[in-house]
Structure formats: C-alpha cells, structure tokens
Amino acid sequence: MDKSKFIDLIDHYVSGTLSGEGWKQLKDALNDAENLAYLDEELLLTFMNDTYFFGEQEPEKIAINRGILQRIEKLNESDPPVQHPVVAARKIFMHNWQRAAAVIFFILAGAISWWIVSDHRNNKKEPVATVQYSIDVPPGKNGAILKLADGREVVLDSLADGVVATQLGTKVELKDGRLVYDAGKKNPGEILYNTMTTPKGRQFQLVLPDGTRVWLNAASSITYPATFAGNTRRVKVSGEAYFEVAKMKDTPFEVAINNMAEVKVLGTHFNINAYEDEGGIKTTLLEGSIQTSLLGTGNAQEYVVLKPGQQAEMTNKIKLNESVNTDQVMAWKNGLFNFENASLEEVMRQLSRWYDIKVVYEQGIPGMVFGGEMSRNVSLAGLLNGLQRAGVHFRIEEGNRLVVMP
C-alpha cells in the first residue's frame, strides 16, 4: 500500500468515516512493515476515540486500536531514539483507554497527542487537511539573561561552559547548560544580589550557592544573593519556578513572590506559578512541607501549611486544594504541555509564553476545553495543525501574531 493511501485510511479513522472495507484494509496495513515505517516517520501518537469503545466492538476495530497502541509503545522505547520529539503515552491513559477522549487527533507534523471537548462535540466534523504555513515559529529553548551585582548583563543562551563571573569569592560558572554558584568560603560582609531572567521562549536551570536547584520557566525571574549569609536564605521570584531546596536545618529557605506572598521551607520540592495573567499565585508541594502566607493582608494568621500533593491558591485570600494533578503542574519542567481540562484561553497563555507569540481573539474566545499532552519541543506550525483539526480557526500575521477567529 502506498503512503498516501495509508495516510488517507488514518484520516478516515480519525474522522469516524472509515468504511467497513476500510477497517479491514487498515488492519491489514498495520501488519505491513512498510506501513509501520510510515507510522514511525509521521510519529502518530494518539489515544482511541470513545465512539469505538461503547457496546460491542468488532474484532477489526479492536485489532487496529491495539496495533496502534503497541506501535506507539515501540516508538517510545526505540533505541536509538527517533530524531523527532515524541510524547510517551501515559500509563494512566493506557489503563483507561475505553474512556478516552471524545475526539482524537493524529497530528502528522508535530508528534502531538491531545483531544478536545467543545460545545459542539456531538456534531459530525469533516476531516481537516494538514495546513502548510508560510510563517513558522520554533519552540522555546534554554536561555536566560543574568544581571550581576555591578549591573552587567550576560546573555547565557549561547555561552560555552566555563566561568561567567567571580563576585566576592563566589565563582559563577556554566556547567552542562546550568548556571552554578560555588560560594567557597562564606563572606559575612557585603551581600551581592544577582537576577536571572528568562524572556518568553526561554527556560533555564540554576544551582544556588547553598546547592538548591531551581528550574525557571519562560517569562520568569529570580533574584538571589551570590552568597547566602545570616540565619535565612531568601530569594524573590516572578513567573514560574520549581525548587529543590537543599536541606539546612538551622537556615530556613524563604521565597518572596511578587511582593504579595511568601513561602518558608527547610528542605523540600515545590513549584510556584505566579504569572500575573493567571489571576493568582499557585504553590504546589511535591515533597516535604512548606508554609505559604499572604503579605499585607493585615491578618497575621493568613497562612497555610501544605502537605505533598496539595496546592495553595492565593489571591486576596488563600484557598487550599487538597488533591492536585502534580503531573500537570510539573509538565513544563518535564518538557511537556499538559492541557487536561484547560480552556482555550489557558492553552493560549502557555503557548504565548513558550513560542513568544501574541494571541488576539477577533470575536471573543471560543468555548473549548482541551485535554492530553504534547511535547514542548515542536514548532508552532505543528501545534497549529492540531488547533486546526480541533476546530480552532485562525490566521498568522507578521510579528508572531496569532489571530483566533470565530
């Protein structure tokens, strides 16, 4: 079977228009090594459409579903790995594939696996062709700007490993794509502050003088001393950052967030999302214990102590979320987007930061709710094909401007 015929069968499978004869042809095609090579080449990652799971199932449908899932597993376990971004199929979805999404998308250009639930999910949709875009935007990458205590700024994007600066005996060095501070002997005198900023489309890792590891997401910043001194270790953040705090029993670690809230810990793992356009600050605990509190509320008791798996959502008060999807919270740090139960507006906010694009809604925001995961290492064109198949209409304008149309 030639490639175009095989891909045509896949498109009909996705759209729910595959004929009885087509089911048999696709089942046979998945047993052909040449067609499996097409599948590898196009990186078809998917979960199964629930319209094929309710009630009695034909043997051909079961065989196709299992064949594709098995092929995805082989792709993800390949050695050497394929030379494209691949999102591993999560075990939870493999266990619950009979309750998978209402609509699935084979995204041929971007190795994307996701689904959408919208107000029109029961309407029959015509297949949408893959679109070729004259304008494309690459995904974000590692990079940051380091501002030293003397005002000098160092762009870290393209620097090779080596010493970046020395400040009062503290050596600042790039090692394997991370910025590492080696404080040497503690200096109890002058304290020098540095600031690392990640523009849109950039992320970076940092090892503080005490050994605390920090992952900084796009459009974020952290200010910290080149050497910790005194009885506390205090830093300031904006945007989003994940911390793995080095344990120092007698020296607590404090994080000030947007001059609005703070977190106090001894040694633990937690994530802070404090983007101003997200409508509040979310602190999620992965390991250990932390205390989060609001500043300037006039209420000294406005704080909460988190346990692993809990999240504090802070606006003008603190809301405790007892059970949080930590995989979704940490997806960015693990190289993924996780759009579980995310609105189109929420999805677009993440994409605008990672791809450094400006999103404009021409006539209001379509009422759509997404789910699933995709790699952050795909170009904008691959992502937009996914949106096109999901029923989102748009146009791309010069200057990285994405216009969402009704």
C-alpha positions, 0 to 999 in steps of 0.5 A: 500500500502506498503512503498516501493511501495509508495516510488517507485510511488514518484520516478516515479513522480519525474522522469516524468515516472509515468504511467497513472495507476500510477497517479491514484494509487498515488492519491489514496495513498495520501488519505491513512493515512498510506501513509501520515505517510510515507510522514511525516517520509521521510519529502518530501518537494518539489515544482511541476515540470513545465512539469505538469503545461503547457496546460491542466492538468488532474484532477489526476495530479492536485489532487496529486500536491495539496495533496502534497502541503497541506501535506507539509503545515501540516508538517510545522505547526505540533505541536509538531514539527517533530524531523527532520529539515524541510524547510517551503515552501515559500509563494512566491513559493506557489503563483507561483507554475505553474512556478516552477522549471524545475526539482524537487527533493524529497530528502528522507534523508535530508528534502531538497527542491531545483531544478536545471537548467543545460545545459542539462535540456531538456534531459530525466534523469533516476531516481537516487537511494538514495546513502548510504555513508560510510563517513558522515559529520554533519552540522555546529553548534554554536561555536566560539573561543574568544581571550581576551585582555591578549591573552587567548583563550576560546573555547565557543562551549561547555561552560555552561552559566555563566561568561567567563571573567571580563576585566576592569569592563566589565563582559563577560558572556554566556547567552542562547548560546550568548556571552554578554558584560555588560560594567557597568560603562564606563572606559575612560582609557585603551581600551581592544580589544577582537576577536571572531572567528568562524572556518568553521562549526561554527556560533555564536551570540554576544551582544556588550557592547553598546547592538548591536547584531551581528550574525557571520557566519562560517569562520568569525571574529570580533574584538571589544573593551570590552568597547566602549569609545570616540565619535565612536564605531568601530569594524573590521570584516572578513567573514560574519556578520549581525548587529543590531546596537543599536541606539546612536545618538551622537556615530556613529557605524563604521565597518572596513572590511578587511582593504579595506572598511568601513561602518558608521551607527547610528542605523540600520540592515545590513549584510556584506559578505566579504569572500575573495573567493567571489571576493568582499565585499557585504553590504546589508541594511535591515533597516535604512541607512548606508554609505559604502566607499572604503579605499585607493582608493585615491578618497575621494568621493568613497562612497555610501549611501544605502537605505533598500533593496539595496546592495553595491558591492565593489571591486576596485570600488563600484557598487550599486544594487538597488533591492536585494533578502534580503531573500537570503542574510539573509538565513544563519542567518535564518538557511537556504541555499538559492541557487536561481540562484547560480552556482555550484561553489557558492553552493560549497563555502557555503557548504565548509564553513558550513560542513568544507569540501574541494571541488576539481573539477577533470575536471573543474566545471560543468555548473549548476545553482541551485535554492530553499532552504534547511535547514542548519541543515542536514548532508552532506550525505543528501545534497549529495543525492540531488547533486546526483539526480541533476546530480552532480557526485562525490566521498568522500575521507578521510579528508572531501574531496569532489571530483566533477567529470565530 
